[in-house]
Amino acid sequence: MCSIGIVLNEMAKHEKALDSYNKSLEIRIRVLGHEHPLVADSFYNIASLHRKQGQHDLEAGCFRNAW
């Protein structure tokens, strides 16, 4: 899911990328737990997408969750 989101993000299909990132995040939290590094990676990908779209308030929240 995460890799698909990265590709969609690079293709400027931001809504679809965000959907893919969120699905990946949900799965990772459910399977690995909130403290796992791959969960932080998912939050980072979502934050980067928000940054690319100029949504800095959402970006900051995702970066806080990643740490």
HELIX and SHEET records of a PDB file:
HELIX    1   1 CYS A    2  GLU A   10  1                                   9    
HELIX    2   2 HIS A   14  LEU A   32  1                                  19    
HELIX    3   3 PRO A   37  LYS A   52  1                                  16    
HELIX    4   4 HIS A   56  ALA A   66  1                                  11    
END                                                                             
